[in-house]
Every structure is written in C-alpha cells, then in structure tokens.
Amino acid sequence: MVCQVPGNATTKVKPNHADVVQSIAETKWLAQTALKMVLLTAISRLLAQSPPVSPDRPWHSPEEQQITREVRRFHLPTLPIESDRVYSLTELIDLAEARNPETRVAWENARAQAAALGIARSELLPTLAAVALAGVDRNESGLGSRFYRQTIPVFQLSLNLNYTVFDFGVRRGRINAQTARLLTSNFGFNDVHRQLIYDVSQAYYRLLNAAGQEEAAGASLVNAQSVQQAAEERLRNGLATLPDVLEARSATAQAQYDLQAVLGAEEIVRGDLATALGASATMRVRVQPISEVPTPESVADSVEQAIYRALEQRPDLQAQIAVIHVAQAERQQARAAFFPTLNVSAGATAQSLSILQQNLPWGHTADLTGGMTASLNWTVFDGGARRSRLVQAEAHVREAEARVSAARDQIENQVWSAYSNLNTAFRQREAAAALVTAATQSYGAALESYNYGVRNLLDVTNAQKVLAQARSADILARTQVLAALADLAFRTGDAIQANTRKTLP
C-alpha cells in the first residue's frame, strides 16, 4: 500500500491483514457473481430449447421472437389492381393463377419430381470418377543395426468407370415409377388450378350476391321510409293512429338493420375474394353489378355428356390412373429382384513416385496402371423377402385400381348432384322473377289503397316485407345459377380447359 503524508512525500506502508482478507472476499464475490451470470445464461438457453414449463400458460421464448421476425419476410405479393377498374371473372382468375402461392407450390413440386426422373434416368449411363492424390511419406527405415531416413513424394491421378450392364429391369422400373410420379404431380398441378378457379368463382359470385343484396336492402329501406312518411302524414291529418306510425317506424328500423347486416356480409366476402386471389384481405376489387352479368337460362348438355367429360378430363382421376402406373413400376422392380445383376468396373491410374534415402541420390519412376473387373451378383436366398415385396407390390396395384373405381363412382355422383342443383337453380330463378313481379304489384296496390284509406298499415308493411324478401330471393336465385354453373364446371373439369375460359360469365 502507498500512503500519502504531508510534505508531498509518499511512504510505503505494510498492508493490514484485515484489508487483505476483505480484498480476497471481494474478489471471490465477483468471481461467484460472474460464474452465476454465465450459468444463468447457459440455463436460459437450454430452457429456450425445452418444451413449455407447465400446461396452464402459453410458451414464450427468444426463439419465438426470431420466428416472428422470419414470418414477416413471407409477405403476400402485391397484385396490380387498379382502383378505378371493374374486373370480370376471367381477369380475376388470370390474376389468381399468376399470383396465388398455391400454384407455385404445385409447380415447384412438379419441377422437383422432374428432377427425380432425371436422377432415375442417369442410372442407365456409366459413372466416371476422377481422383487426384498427392502426398509425402517420411519415415526411418531400418537396415541391419542402423536406421536411414527415407522420403517418398507421391502424385497419382486415377479414373474409375462403373457401369451396370444389365439388371433385368430394375433401373427401368425405377424410371417408370418416377415417370408416373411426374404425371401425378402434373395432374396435381392442374387440379390446384381447377380448385383455384372454383374458389375465385365462388367468391366472385358471393360478392355479386352481397352487392345485389345491398342494393335490394337499400330499396327496401326506401320503401319502408315511404310507408313511414305516408303514415306520419295521415297521422297529422287525423286519418291514422299512433300505433300505425310506430309500426311503420319499426319497419324502417328493421330495414335499416337488414341493410347493415348485408353491408357486413359484403365486407367479409370481399376479403374472401382477395384471399382467393392470393392478396391481402384488405385489398378492394371492383366487380360488375349483378344486373350486368348475363345469366344463362338453361344448360345445353345432358347429364350423361357432363359425366362423360368429367371422367375424361378430371385431373384428380387422371392422377389416380398415374398412381396405378407407379404401383406397376414398383411391381416391375420387385420381379427384377429375383434375377442377377452384372456390373463392370474399370480404372486407370497414372502415378509419379520419387524417393530420397539418406546418403543416396534421388530416385524417380512413373507408370500407368489399371484394371478391370466384372461382378455378377445374385441373391440366392433371402428368407422370402423378395417374394413378400412382390406380393406387396401386386396388392398395391390392385389397391390403386380399386381407388380409381371408387373415384369414378364419386365423380359421377358429384356431377349428377351439380347438374341437379343447376336445374333447380334455373327453376328457382324463374319462380323468383315471378315472385318479384307479384310482390312489386302487391306492394304498390297496398300503398295506394292505404293512401286512399281502403287498406290498413299492417297490410302495407306486410306487402313491403314480402317485396323485400322477393328482391333478396331474386338476387340469390340469379347468383345461385351462376354459382351452380361454376360448380358443374368444377365437377366436370371444364374450368381448366382452354376452350371454356372465354365463356365464363
């Protein structure tokens, strides 16, 4: 220790025993604190990789925040939507097929399967490997009673060729299996487009229905307000009672409530359409009003023709057929396992060797060496494993064929149901149009009669409610026809055919 004394002089003082003990204690405390911090950090990292501590509360960790940051990178693509443009269904389908991530998932899966086919095809060709080696070996070699230092630098270049001459169809079976799997992936890609077109079409028609329902609810609100105004006018003239006015106000409030419910449903459907397009649900897309969308009056094809087309062009059924080909290729591989395989290997090596021994001059040699081998491999006995694999493969073939038969039955039933629903929608459309005409006339007559004092307000409000229901049913019937047409195109596979894309309403 150094102690400062008067006169600007310093004097060395021998440290006190208590000070030394205190210094040692402080150092020990700091070391323990540092060790605890290190242990706590390590334990926290270990706990972050462990399951939740208890079942009664959510699990949170730094890793969760890292995953959250990574999720932000996968944002939805921005669609080139013009705010002042009215989009048709065909245009929206084109946008969805180009931007929806589901199509890219199916596309990349098909590309990966094409690469797997390339790997299988490569087995038909030989493999050639080049190996270059360089090194120095230094040791002490004994001769008699003495040891001599020996240094040997080595450089060698080798080429190895391996080729399977024949295998009785093993490689060809793998190629056939991968070819069939590629077909399955391609048909699955088409089916993703079929499902996407259906989802966009249904969301589009639901939005048309919601917009039409908004218009109908607005007209019903205007009618209810007209009835209320007439009742209040008659009350002021002493021709109506207060209960009549209260009834009219109640009908207006109900019409306003119905309008708000329709507006809320329309917002939800707009989000559904944006999601089907592959964009954020907050994006708004302008579509045609239901009055400008042509509604067919009937379907030209018979149900037998629709079923025939479905069995011809449904991609999910085609994928099931490709699965049969996969099973047949696996059966081919199982049969080929009973036969031998012949492999040929050839190699050539160019090497350069040098040697330096103690008390002797350098030595060097270079040469070209090589060899060729042919091997015939045949499994004579395997305890019945090959036989069991063959039985398993044959069972898979029969299973795939049965799945195709079941899929055919299901597709026929789906087309039949879609066709029946479409005909029902056509009939409901006719009935709804007649209902609107009759309800409009009834409401007009009831309101006119009420103004002349011939009918009471209850008759007018009932007629107004019937007219509101008729308008809603008419809009729903028109969109049901369009939705049923889209459903039939989905069930038959017409939606992904190039000649039907331009005919979408």
C-alpha positions as CSV (number, residue, x, y, z in Angstrom):
1,M,0.0,0.0,0.0
2,V,1.0,3.6,-0.6
3,C,0.1,6.2,1.9
4,Q,0.2,10.0,1.2
5,V,1.8,12.1,4.0
6,P,2.2,15.8,4.4
7,G,5.1,17.4,2.6
8,N,4.3,15.8,-0.7
9,A,6.1,12.7,0.3
10,T,4.9,9.1,-0.1
11,T,5.6,6.3,2.3
12,K,5.1,2.6,1.7
13,V,3.0,1.0,4.4
14,K,2.7,-2.7,5.1
15,P,-0.9,-3.8,4.3
16,N,-3.1,-4.7,7.1
17,H,-4.3,-8.3,7.5
18,A,-8.0,-7.2,7.6
19,D,-7.6,-5.3,4.3
20,V,-6.1,-8.3,2.6
21,V,-8.9,-10.5,3.8
22,Q,-11.5,-8.0,2.6
23,S,-9.8,-7.8,-0.8
24,I,-9.8,-11.5,-1.1
25,A,-13.5,-11.7,-0.2
26,E,-14.4,-9.1,-2.7
27,T,-12.5,-10.9,-5.4
28,K,-14.2,-14.1,-4.5
29,W,-17.7,-12.5,-4.6
30,L,-17.0,-11.0,-8.0
31,A,-15.9,-14.4,-9.3
32,Q,-19.0,-16.1,-7.9
33,T,-21.3,-13.4,-9.4
34,A,-19.6,-13.8,-12.8
35,L,-20.0,-17.6,-12.6
36,K,-23.7,-17.3,-11.7
37,M,-24.3,-15.0,-14.7
38,V,-22.6,-17.5,-17.0
39,L,-24.7,-20.3,-15.6
40,L,-27.9,-18.4,-15.8
41,T,-27.2,-17.5,-19.4
42,A,-26.5,-21.1,-20.3
43,I,-29.6,-22.4,-18.4
44,S,-31.8,-19.8,-20.1
45,R,-30.6,-21.0,-23.5
46,L,-31.2,-24.6,-22.5
47,L,-34.7,-23.7,-21.3
48,A,-35.4,-21.9,-24.5
49,Q,-35.0,-25.3,-26.3
50,S,-37.2,-27.1,-23.9
51,P,-41.0,-27.7,-24.0
52,P,-43.4,-25.5,-22.1
53,V,-42.8,-25.4,-18.4
54,S,-46.4,-26.0,-17.4
55,P,-49.7,-26.8,-19.2
56,D,-51.6,-23.8,-17.8
57,R,-49.8,-20.9,-19.6
58,P,-48.5,-20.1,-23.1
59,W,-44.9,-20.7,-24.1
60,H,-42.7,-17.7,-25.0
61,S,-39.0,-17.6,-25.7
62,P,-36.4,-15.6,-27.7
63,E,-36.7,-18.2,-30.4
64,E,-40.4,-17.2,-30.8
65,Q,-39.4,-13.7,-31.5
66,Q,-36.9,-14.9,-34.1
67,I,-39.5,-16.9,-35.8
68,T,-41.9,-13.9,-35.7
69,R,-39.3,-11.8,-37.5
70,E,-38.9,-14.5,-40.1
71,V,-42.6,-14.7,-40.7
72,R,-42.6,-11.0,-41.7
73,R,-40.4,-11.8,-44.6
74,F,-43.1,-14.0,-46.2
75,H,-45.5,-11.3,-47.2
76,L,-48.2,-11.6,-49.7
77,P,-47.4,-10.4,-53.2
78,T,-48.8,-7.1,-54.4
79,L,-51.4,-7.5,-57.0
80,P,-51.6,-5.0,-59.9
81,I,-55.2,-4.0,-59.0
82,E,-56.4,-0.7,-60.4
83,S,-58.8,1.0,-58.0
84,D,-61.0,2.6,-60.8
85,R,-61.3,-0.5,-62.9
86,V,-64.1,-3.0,-62.9
87,Y,-62.8,-6.6,-63.2
88,S,-64.5,-9.5,-64.8
89,L,-64.3,-13.1,-63.5
90,T,-61.9,-14.1,-66.3
91,E,-59.5,-11.3,-65.4
92,L,-59.6,-12.2,-61.7
93,I,-58.9,-15.9,-62.4
94,D,-55.9,-14.9,-64.5
95,L,-54.6,-12.8,-61.6
96,A,-55.1,-15.7,-59.1
97,E,-53.4,-18.2,-61.3
98,A,-50.4,-15.9,-61.7
99,R,-50.1,-14.7,-58.1
100,N,-51.7,-17.3,-55.7
101,P,-48.9,-19.1,-53.9
102,E,-50.7,-22.5,-54.1
103,T,-50.0,-22.7,-57.9
104,R,-46.3,-22.0,-57.2
105,V,-46.2,-24.8,-54.6
106,A,-47.7,-27.3,-57.0
107,W,-45.4,-26.1,-59.8
108,E,-42.2,-26.4,-57.7
109,N,-43.4,-29.9,-56.6
110,A,-43.7,-30.9,-60.3
111,R,-40.2,-29.5,-61.0
112,A,-38.7,-31.4,-58.2
113,Q,-40.4,-34.6,-59.4
114,A,-39.0,-33.9,-62.9
115,A,-35.5,-33.7,-61.3
116,A,-36.2,-37.1,-59.6
117,L,-36.9,-38.6,-63.0
118,G,-33.6,-37.2,-64.3
119,I,-31.8,-38.9,-61.4
120,A,-33.5,-42.2,-62.3
121,R,-32.6,-41.9,-65.9
122,S,-29.0,-41.2,-65.1
123,E,-28.6,-44.8,-63.8
124,L,-28.7,-46.1,-67.4
125,L,-25.4,-44.4,-68.1
126,P,-22.0,-45.2,-66.6
127,T,-20.4,-43.2,-63.8
128,L,-16.9,-41.8,-64.2
129,A,-14.9,-40.6,-61.2
130,A,-11.5,-38.8,-61.2
131,V,-9.3,-38.9,-58.1
132,A,-6.1,-37.0,-57.7
133,L,-3.8,-37.8,-54.8
134,A,-0.6,-36.0,-53.7
135,G,1.4,-36.6,-50.6
136,V,4.8,-37.1,-49.0
137,D,5.7,-40.0,-46.8
138,R,8.7,-39.7,-44.5
139,N,10.0,-42.4,-42.1
140,E,13.0,-44.1,-40.8
141,S,13.8,-47.4,-42.4
142,G,15.9,-50.0,-40.7
143,L,18.8,-51.8,-42.3
144,G,20.9,-54.0,-40.2
145,S,21.7,-52.2,-37.0
146,R,21.2,-48.7,-38.4
147,F,18.1,-46.6,-39.5
148,Y,18.1,-44.4,-42.6
149,R,15.7,-41.5,-43.3
150,Q,13.5,-42.2,-46.3
151,T,11.3,-39.5,-48.1
152,I,8.8,-40.6,-50.8
153,P,6.8,-37.9,-52.6
154,V,3.8,-39.4,-54.4
155,F,1.4,-38.0,-57.1
156,Q,-1.2,-40.0,-58.7
157,L,-4.3,-39.5,-60.9
158,S,-7.0,-42.2,-61.2
159,L,-10.1,-42.6,-63.4
160,N,-12.7,-45.1,-62.3
161,L,-15.5,-46.2,-64.5
162,N,-18.5,-48.2,-63.2
163,Y,-21.4,-49.5,-65.2
164,T,-24.3,-51.9,-64.7
165,V,-24.6,-53.9,-67.9
166,F,-27.9,-55.5,-67.1
167,D,-30.2,-55.8,-64.2
168,F,-33.4,-57.4,-65.7
169,G,-35.5,-54.2,-65.4
170,V,-34.6,-52.8,-62.0
171,R,-33.4,-49.4,-63.4
172,R,-36.2,-49.3,-66.0
173,G,-38.7,-49.9,-63.2
174,R,-37.4,-47.0,-61.2
175,I,-37.6,-44.8,-64.3
176,N,-41.1,-45.9,-65.0
177,A,-42.1,-45.2,-61.4
178,Q,-40.6,-41.7,-61.5
179,T,-42.3,-41.0,-64.8
180,A,-45.6,-42.0,-63.3
181,R,-44.9,-39.8,-60.2
182,L,-44.2,-36.9,-62.5
183,L,-47.5,-37.5,-64.2
184,T,-49.2,-37.5,-60.8
185,S,-47.5,-34.2,-59.9
186,N,-48.5,-32.6,-63.2
187,F,-52.1,-33.7,-62.8
188,G,-52.0,-32.4,-59.2
189,F,-50.8,-29.1,-60.6
190,N,-53.8,-29.0,-62.9
191,D,-56.1,-29.9,-60.0
192,V,-54.7,-27.0,-58.0
193,H,-55.7,-24.7,-60.9
194,R,-59.1,-26.3,-61.0
195,Q,-59.7,-25.7,-57.3
196,L,-58.3,-22.2,-57.5
197,I,-60.7,-21.3,-60.4
198,Y,-63.5,-22.7,-58.4
199,D,-62.6,-20.8,-55.2
200,V,-62.3,-17.5,-57.1
201,S,-65.6,-18.1,-59.0
202,Q,-67.5,-18.9,-55.8
203,A,-66.0,-15.8,-54.0
204,Y,-66.8,-13.7,-57.0
205,Y,-70.4,-14.8,-57.2
206,R,-70.9,-14.4,-53.4
207,L,-69.6,-10.9,-53.8
208,L,-72.1,-10.3,-56.6
209,N,-74.9,-11.7,-54.4
210,A,-73.8,-9.5,-51.5
211,A,-73.7,-6.4,-53.7
212,G,-77.1,-7.2,-55.1
213,Q,-78.5,-7.8,-51.6
214,E,-77.1,-4.4,-50.6
215,E,-79.0,-2.8,-53.5
216,A,-82.2,-4.7,-52.6
217,A,-81.9,-3.8,-48.9
218,G,-81.4,-0.2,-49.9
219,A,-84.6,-0.3,-52.0
220,S,-86.4,-2.0,-49.1
221,L,-85.3,0.8,-46.8
222,V,-86.6,3.4,-49.2
223,N,-89.9,1.6,-49.4
224,A,-90.1,1.4,-45.6
225,Q,-89.3,5.1,-45.3
226,S,-92.0,5.9,-47.8
227,V,-94.5,3.9,-45.8
228,Q,-93.4,5.7,-42.6
229,Q,-93.8,9.0,-44.3
230,A,-97.3,8.2,-45.5
231,A,-98.3,7.0,-42.0
232,E,-97.0,10.2,-40.4
233,E,-98.7,12.3,-43.0
234,R,-102.0,10.5,-42.3
235,L,-101.5,10.9,-38.6
236,R,-101.1,14.7,-38.9
237,N,-104.3,14.7,-41.0
238,G,-106.2,12.6,-38.4
239,L,-106.5,9.6,-40.7
240,A,-104.1,7.3,-38.9
241,T,-103.4,6.3,-35.3
242,L,-100.1,6.5,-33.4
243,P,-99.7,2.6,-33.4
244,D,-99.7,2.8,-37.2
245,V,-96.8,5.3,-37.1
246,L,-95.0,3.2,-34.6
247,E,-95.4,0.1,-36.7
248,A,-94.1,2.0,-39.7
249,R,-91.1,3.2,-37.8
250,S,-90.4,-0.3,-36.6
251,A,-90.4,-1.5,-40.2
252,T,-88.0,1.3,-41.1
253,A,-85.7,0.3,-38.3
254,Q,-85.8,-3.4,-39.3
255,A,-85.0,-2.4,-42.9
256,Q,-82.0,-0.3,-41.7
257,Y,-80.8,-3.3,-39.5
258,D,-81.1,-5.7,-42.5
259,L,-79.1,-3.2,-44.6
260,Q,-76.2,-3.1,-42.1
261,A,-76.2,-6.9,-41.9
262,V,-75.8,-7.1,-45.7
263,L,-73.0,-4.5,-45.6
264,G,-71.1,-6.5,-43.1
265,A,-71.5,-9.7,-45.1
266,E,-70.3,-7.9,-48.2
267,E,-67.1,-6.8,-46.4
268,I,-66.4,-10.4,-45.4
269,V,-67.0,-11.7,-49.0
270,R,-64.6,-9.0,-50.4
271,G,-61.9,-10.3,-48.1
272,D,-62.6,-13.9,-49.2
273,L,-62.2,-12.8,-52.9
274,A,-58.9,-11.0,-52.2
275,T,-57.6,-14.1,-50.3
276,A,-58.6,-16.4,-53.2
277,L,-56.6,-14.1,-55.5
278,G,-53.5,-14.5,-53.2
279,A,-53.5,-11.0,-51.8
280,S,-54.3,-9.3,-48.5
281,A,-57.9,-9.4,-47.3
282,T,-57.8,-5.6,-47.1
283,M,-57.4,-5.2,-50.8
284,R,-60.6,-4.0,-52.5
285,V,-61.6,-5.2,-56.0
286,R,-64.4,-3.6,-58.0
287,V,-66.6,-6.1,-59.9
288,Q,-69.5,-5.8,-62.2
289,P,-73.0,-5.4,-60.7
290,I,-75.2,-8.4,-60.9
291,S,-77.5,-6.7,-63.3
292,E,-74.7,-6.5,-65.9
293,V,-73.7,-10.2,-65.6
294,P,-75.5,-12.4,-68.1
295,T,-77.4,-15.3,-66.6
296,P,-78.0,-18.4,-68.8
297,E,-81.5,-19.7,-69.0
298,S,-80.6,-23.4,-69.4
299,V,-77.8,-25.8,-69.8
300,A,-77.1,-27.3,-73.2
301,D,-75.5,-30.6,-72.3
302,S,-77.2,-33.6,-70.8
303,V,-76.1,-35.1,-67.6
304,E,-74.7,-38.1,-69.4
305,Q,-72.5,-35.8,-71.5
306,A,-71.3,-34.0,-68.4
307,I,-70.4,-37.2,-66.7
308,Y,-68.5,-38.4,-69.8
309,R,-66.5,-35.2,-69.9
310,A,-65.7,-35.5,-66.2
311,L,-64.4,-39.0,-66.5
312,E,-62.3,-37.9,-69.4
313,Q,-60.7,-34.7,-68.1
314,R,-60.8,-34.6,-64.3
315,P,-57.2,-34.2,-63.2
316,D,-57.7,-35.9,-59.9
317,L,-58.9,-39.0,-61.6
318,Q,-56.0,-38.8,-64.1
319,A,-53.7,-38.6,-61.1
320,Q,-55.3,-41.8,-59.7
321,I,-54.6,-43.6,-63.0
322,A,-51.0,-42.4,-62.8
323,V,-50.8,-43.9,-59.3
324,I,-51.6,-47.3,-60.9
325,H,-48.6,-46.8,-63.2
326,V,-46.4,-46.1,-60.1
327,A,-47.6,-49.4,-58.5
328,Q,-47.0,-51.3,-61.7
329,A,-43.5,-49.9,-61.9
330,E,-42.8,-50.9,-58.3
331,R,-44.1,-54.4,-59.1
332,Q,-41.6,-54.5,-62.1
333,Q,-38.8,-53.7,-59.7
334,A,-39.9,-56.4,-57.3
335,R,-39.9,-59.0,-60.0
336,A,-36.5,-57.9,-61.3
337,A,-35.0,-58.6,-57.8
338,F,-35.3,-62.3,-58.5
339,F,-32.6,-62.1,-61.2
340,P,-28.9,-61.3,-61.1
341,T,-27.1,-58.1,-62.0
342,L,-23.9,-57.7,-63.9
343,N,-21.6,-54.8,-63.1
344,V,-18.4,-53.8,-64.8
345,S,-15.7,-51.6,-63.2
346,A,-12.6,-50.3,-64.9
347,G,-9.9,-48.0,-63.6
348,A,-6.7,-46.4,-64.9
349,T,-4.1,-44.7,-62.7
350,A,-1.1,-42.5,-63.7
351,Q,1.4,-42.2,-60.9
352,S,4.7,-40.5,-60.3
353,L,6.9,-41.7,-57.4
354,S,10.1,-40.1,-56.1
355,I,12.4,-41.4,-53.3
356,L,15.2,-39.8,-51.3
357,Q,17.2,-42.0,-48.9
358,Q,19.8,-40.8,-46.6
359,N,23.3,-40.9,-48.2
360,L,21.7,-41.8,-51.5
361,P,20.7,-39.7,-54.5
362,W,17.1,-39.1,-55.6
363,G,15.2,-41.8,-57.4
364,H,12.1,-41.5,-59.6
365,T,9.6,-43.6,-61.5
366,A,6.4,-43.0,-63.4
367,D,3.9,-45.5,-64.8
368,L,0.4,-46.1,-66.0
369,T,-1.5,-48.9,-64.2
370,G,-5.1,-50.0,-64.3
371,G,-7.5,-52.9,-64.0
372,M,-11.0,-54.1,-64.9
373,T,-13.4,-56.3,-63.0
374,A,-16.8,-57.8,-63.8
375,S,-19.1,-58.9,-61.0
376,L,-22.3,-60.9,-61.2
377,N,-24.5,-60.5,-58.1
378,W,-27.4,-62.8,-57.5
379,T,-29.3,-63.2,-54.2
380,V,-29.9,-66.9,-53.9
381,F,-31.8,-66.9,-50.6
382,D,-33.2,-64.0,-48.6
383,G,-35.8,-65.7,-46.4
384,G,-38.7,-64.8,-48.6
385,A,-38.2,-61.1,-48.6
386,R,-38.3,-60.7,-52.4
387,R,-41.5,-62.8,-52.6
388,S,-43.1,-60.7,-49.9
389,R,-42.1,-57.5,-51.7
390,L,-43.7,-58.8,-54.9
391,V,-46.9,-59.7,-53.1
392,Q,-46.9,-56.3,-51.5
393,A,-46.4,-54.6,-54.9
394,E,-49.2,-56.6,-56.5
395,A,-51.5,-55.7,-53.6
396,H,-50.7,-52.0,-54.2
397,V,-51.6,-52.4,-57.9
398,R,-55.0,-53.8,-57.0
399,E,-55.5,-51.1,-54.3
400,A,-54.7,-48.4,-56.8
401,E,-57.2,-49.9,-59.3
402,A,-59.9,-50.1,-56.7
403,R,-59.3,-46.4,-55.8
404,V,-59.8,-45.5,-59.4
405,S,-63.1,-47.3,-59.4
406,A,-64.2,-45.6,-56.2
407,A,-63.1,-42.2,-57.6
408,R,-65.2,-42.8,-60.8
409,D,-68.3,-43.5,-58.7
410,Q,-67.7,-40.4,-56.6
411,I,-67.2,-38.2,-59.7
412,E,-70.3,-39.5,-61.3
413,N,-72.3,-38.7,-58.2
414,Q,-70.7,-35.2,-57.9
415,V,-71.6,-34.4,-61.5
416,W,-75.1,-35.7,-61.0
417,S,-75.6,-33.6,-57.9
418,A,-74.1,-30.5,-59.6
419,Y,-76.3,-31.0,-62.6
420,S,-79.4,-31.4,-60.5
421,N,-78.6,-28.3,-58.4
422,L,-78.2,-26.3,-61.6
423,N,-81.6,-27.3,-62.9
424,T,-83.1,-26.5,-59.5
425,A,-81.4,-23.1,-59.7
426,F,-82.9,-22.4,-63.1
427,R,-86.4,-23.2,-61.8
428,Q,-85.9,-21.1,-58.7
429,R,-84.7,-18.3,-60.9
430,E,-88.0,-18.3,-62.8
431,A,-90.0,-18.5,-59.6
432,A,-88.1,-15.7,-58.0
433,A,-88.6,-13.4,-61.1
434,A,-92.4,-14.1,-60.9
435,L,-92.3,-13.5,-57.2
436,V,-90.7,-10.1,-57.6
437,T,-93.2,-9.1,-60.2
438,A,-96.1,-10.1,-58.0
439,A,-94.7,-8.6,-54.8
440,T,-94.0,-5.3,-56.5
441,Q,-97.5,-5.1,-57.8
442,S,-98.9,-6.1,-54.4
443,Y,-96.9,-3.5,-52.6
444,G,-97.8,-0.7,-55.0
445,A,-101.5,-1.6,-54.7
446,A,-101.4,-1.9,-50.9
447,L,-99.6,1.5,-50.6
448,E,-102.1,3.2,-52.9
449,S,-105.0,1.7,-51.2
450,Y,-103.7,2.8,-47.8
451,N,-103.3,6.3,-49.0
452,Y,-107.0,6.2,-50.0
453,G,-107.9,4.8,-46.7
454,V,-109.1,1.5,-48.0
455,R,-106.3,-0.7,-46.5
456,N,-104.7,-0.5,-43.1
457,L,-101.0,0.0,-42.4
458,L,-100.5,-3.7,-41.4
459,D,-101.3,-4.7,-44.9
460,V,-98.8,-2.2,-46.3
461,T,-96.0,-3.3,-44.0
462,N,-96.6,-7.0,-44.8
463,A,-96.5,-6.2,-48.5
464,Q,-93.3,-4.3,-48.0
465,K,-91.7,-7.2,-46.2
466,V,-92.8,-9.6,-48.9
467,L,-91.3,-7.4,-51.5
468,A,-88.0,-7.1,-49.6
469,Q,-87.9,-10.9,-49.3
470,A,-88.7,-11.3,-53.0
471,R,-85.9,-9.0,-54.1
472,S,-83.5,-10.8,-51.9
473,A,-84.6,-14.2,-53.2
474,D,-84.3,-12.9,-56.8
475,I,-80.7,-11.7,-56.3
476,L,-79.9,-15.0,-54.6
477,A,-81.5,-17.1,-57.3
478,R,-79.5,-15.3,-60.0
479,T,-76.2,-15.8,-58.3
480,Q,-77.2,-19.4,-57.4
481,V,-77.5,-20.1,-61.1
482,L,-74.0,-18.7,-61.8
483,A,-72.5,-20.5,-58.8
484,A,-74.2,-23.8,-59.9
485,L,-72.7,-23.3,-63.4
486,A,-69.3,-22.8,-61.8
487,D,-69.8,-25.9,-59.6
488,L,-70.7,-28.0,-62.6
489,A,-67.6,-26.8,-64.5
490,F,-65.5,-27.7,-61.4
491,R,-67.0,-31.1,-61.2
492,T,-66.6,-31.9,-64.9
493,G,-63.1,-30.3,-65.2
494,D,-64.3,-27.9,-67.8
495,A,-62.9,-25.0,-65.8
496,I,-59.3,-25.8,-66.8
497,Q,-60.0,-26.4,-70.4
498,A,-58.7,-23.7,-72.7
499,N,-61.9,-23.6,-74.8
500,T,-64.1,-22.8,-71.8
501,R,-62.2,-19.9,-70.3
502,K,-63.7,-17.3,-72.6
503,T,-67.3,-18.4,-71.8
504,L,-67.1,-17.6,-68.1
505,P,-69.9,-15.1,-67.2
